[in-house]
């Protein structure tokens, strides 16, 4: 009974926060609702016995993707009012894409409900003494290791591209030049003078 109440509560929070993500006018509020939906979905994974997926959802998506997106939105100071000026002209294309996605999701749902997700494939039973995370790790780092490495390379390239696109050098700001500091000579850094007694040192 308690598990059913938790499931329906987290499912309602997930659906509601997902609706607020796409309906909120402020992008910062959208990211905050997105974080809430991730936490609720992680709770659903825990109820299903998929602790590894729940941890992955919280650590990767909440701790990295959502927070990073939140800071990027806050730091870039993008004029979202100007971006929404041509919103109406993209509605037909967006409607077609949404319709195609809905058809694909319906087809996949019927296929899974009819024959199961692993239809036509031999199901490999997990070891009795292996945890959920250990079983997924064995499959991920043996059968799908090349795909896993390829996904890591894609994410690395995306991170470098995001840094390059968002990097801005403000004028009239002194920056450290390591090459100049390391390569400077003693004659450029110091001067040896012999001042006369009682006259002091004047600017050279």
Wavefront OBJ file of the C-alpha trace (Angstrom):
o trace
v 0.000 0.000 0.000
v 2.732 2.435 0.966
v 4.693 1.566 -2.201
v 1.629 2.255 -4.363
v 1.084 5.645 -2.702
v 4.738 6.565 -3.260
v 4.532 5.488 -6.905
v 1.442 7.542 -7.705
v 2.778 10.546 -5.809
v 6.146 10.525 -7.585
v 4.510 9.857 -10.950
v 2.180 12.838 -10.475
v 5.082 15.076 -9.466
v 7.107 13.907 -12.483
v 4.283 14.610 -14.938
v 3.426 17.950 -13.343
v 7.023 19.183 -13.248
v 7.534 18.049 -16.856
v 4.518 20.115 -17.870
v 5.882 23.151 -16.041
v 9.256 22.700 -17.788
v 7.739 23.397 -21.204
v 5.170 25.949 -20.028
v 7.290 28.203 -17.780
v 8.196 31.557 -19.329
v 11.378 31.978 -17.312
v 14.125 29.551 -18.456
v 15.609 29.453 -14.949
v 12.277 28.257 -13.589
v 12.164 25.638 -16.352
v 15.525 24.239 -15.245
v 14.394 24.114 -11.613
v 11.255 22.201 -12.594
v 13.465 19.907 -14.688
v 15.611 19.123 -11.637
v 12.470 18.265 -9.670
v 11.287 15.934 -12.430
v 14.694 14.196 -12.445
v 14.515 13.603 -8.699
v 10.984 12.226 -8.963
v 11.974 9.925 -11.834
v 14.934 8.713 -9.762
v 12.501 7.839 -6.989
v 10.448 5.813 -9.475
v 13.581 3.916 -10.516
v 14.282 3.097 -6.879
v 10.767 1.698 -6.478
v 11.342 -0.486 -9.564
v 14.576 -1.864 -8.122
v 16.872 -0.045 -10.578
v 19.129 1.680 -8.061
v 21.920 2.183 -10.590
v 19.676 4.113 -12.995
v 18.368 6.231 -10.119
v 21.895 7.109 -9.017
v 22.888 7.805 -12.627
v 19.919 10.114 -13.110
v 20.719 12.130 -9.986
v 24.502 12.303 -10.378
v 24.703 12.900 -14.135
v 21.546 14.766 -15.053
v 20.850 16.689 -11.849
v 24.440 17.185 -10.730
v 25.915 18.002 -14.117
v 23.530 18.637 -16.994
v 20.738 20.543 -15.256
v 23.004 22.596 -12.984
v 25.374 23.372 -15.856
v 22.466 24.483 -18.024
v 21.157 26.622 -15.163
v 24.492 28.427 -14.749
v 24.862 28.873 -18.517
v 21.400 30.432 -18.747
v 22.144 32.762 -15.829
v 25.618 33.798 -17.051
v 24.918 34.336 -20.750
v 22.110 36.836 -20.070
v 20.291 35.892 -23.278
v 17.408 38.102 -24.399
v 14.682 35.452 -24.504
v 12.019 37.996 -25.434
v 13.833 38.594 -28.690
v 14.232 34.871 -29.296
v 10.474 34.331 -28.966
v 9.606 36.910 -31.639
v 9.578 34.324 -34.465
v 7.983 31.573 -32.389
v 4.758 31.297 -34.405
v 6.443 30.528 -37.712
v 8.061 27.388 -36.282
v 4.814 25.919 -34.934
v 3.973 23.816 -38.054
v 7.429 22.194 -38.101
v 7.297 21.641 -34.353
v 3.852 20.048 -34.687
v 5.083 17.635 -37.368
v 8.114 16.638 -35.249
v 5.910 16.163 -32.159
v 3.493 14.007 -34.164
v 6.299 11.784 -35.472
v 7.728 11.377 -31.953
v 4.316 10.457 -30.583
v 3.796 7.836 -33.329
v 7.204 6.309 -32.599
v 6.523 6.174 -28.859
v 3.127 4.536 -29.436
v 4.641 1.900 -31.766
v 7.443 1.115 -29.311
v 4.971 0.913 -26.412
v 2.724 -1.537 -28.281
v 5.729 -3.656 -29.319
v 7.036 -3.863 -25.762
v 3.584 -4.616 -24.347
v 2.981 -7.336 -26.951
v 6.297 -9.184 -27.167
v 8.475 -7.615 -24.473
v 11.538 -5.404 -24.759
v 13.862 -8.346 -25.501
v 11.663 -10.155 -28.027
v 13.608 -12.485 -30.291
v 16.744 -12.299 -28.137
v 18.099 -14.665 -25.578
v 17.792 -13.128 -22.146
v 20.962 -13.409 -20.084
v 20.166 -14.110 -16.461
v 22.046 -12.052 -13.920
v 24.078 -13.710 -11.234
v 22.221 -14.311 -8.013
v 24.887 -12.650 -5.856
v 25.355 -9.636 -8.185
v 23.753 -6.296 -7.441
v 21.863 -4.179 -9.939
v 24.816 -1.861 -10.525
v 27.257 -4.766 -10.919
v 25.058 -6.516 -13.494
v 24.678 -3.373 -15.601
v 28.395 -2.649 -15.319
v 29.310 -6.113 -16.586
v 27.116 -5.721 -19.674
v 28.122 -2.107 -20.260
v 31.876 -2.683 -20.095
v 31.889 -5.963 -22.040
v 29.223 -6.081 -24.751
v 28.846 -2.312 -25.232
v 32.297 -1.020 -24.311
v 32.968 0.543 -27.741
v 29.624 2.344 -27.775
v 30.313 3.544 -24.246
v 33.693 4.991 -25.257
v 32.170 6.608 -28.351
v 29.521 8.284 -26.205
v 32.275 9.590 -23.906
v 34.151 11.092 -26.870
v 30.980 12.772 -28.130
v 30.316 14.276 -24.693
v 33.927 15.480 -24.456
v 33.685 17.209 -27.844
v 30.369 18.774 -26.819
v 31.900 20.089 -23.581
v 34.866 21.624 -25.424
v 32.540 23.209 -27.973
v 30.347 24.697 -25.232
v 33.406 26.190 -23.528
v 34.698 27.681 -26.788
v 31.299 29.153 -27.703
v 30.685 30.723 -24.299
v 34.224 32.023 -23.695
v 34.334 35.805 -23.905
v 37.432 38.018 -23.528
v 36.526 41.434 -22.186
v 38.657 44.340 -23.393
v 40.761 46.468 -21.030
v 41.213 43.542 -18.627
v 44.748 42.539 -17.661
v 45.353 38.826 -18.159
v 48.247 36.651 -17.169
v 50.615 35.766 -20.033
v 52.542 32.690 -18.921
v 54.771 32.637 -22.019
v 55.896 36.237 -21.498
v 56.542 35.697 -17.800
v 58.616 32.566 -18.313
v 60.596 33.958 -21.260
v 61.483 37.380 -19.891
v 65.112 38.283 -19.322
v 66.787 39.695 -16.236
v 67.477 43.001 -18.001
v 63.752 43.509 -18.487
v 62.855 42.645 -14.899
v 65.455 44.539 -12.859
v 67.943 47.381 -13.115
v 71.178 47.854 -11.126
v 71.906 51.505 -10.292
v 74.515 53.273 -8.172
v 72.847 56.296 -6.566
v 74.838 59.141 -5.168
v 74.828 59.720 -1.471
v 71.957 61.916 -0.351
v 70.237 62.113 -3.786
v 68.090 58.969 -3.789
v 66.900 57.053 -6.827
v 65.026 58.808 -9.581
v 62.702 57.080 -12.068
v 64.645 55.607 -14.957
l 1 2 3 4 5 6 7 8 9 10 11 12 13 14 15 16 17 18 19 20 21 22 23 24 25 26 27 28 29 30 31 32 33 34 35 36 37 38 39 40 41 42 43 44 45 46 47 48 49 50 51 52 53 54 55 56 57 58 59 60 61 62 63 64 65 66 67 68 69 70 71 72 73 74 75 76 77 78 79 80 81 82 83 84 85 86 87 88 89 90 91 92 93 94 95 96 97 98 99 100 101 102 103 104 105 106 107 108 109 110 111 112 113 114 115 116 117 118 119 120 121 122 123 124 125 126 127 128 129 130 131 132 133 134 135 136 137 138 139 140 141 142 143 144 145 146 147 148 149 150 151 152 153 154 155 156 157 158 159 160 161 162 163 164 165 166 167 168 169 170 171 172 173 174 175 176 177 178 179 180 181 182 183 184 185 186 187 188 189 190 191 192 193 194 195 196 197 198 199 200 201 202 203 204
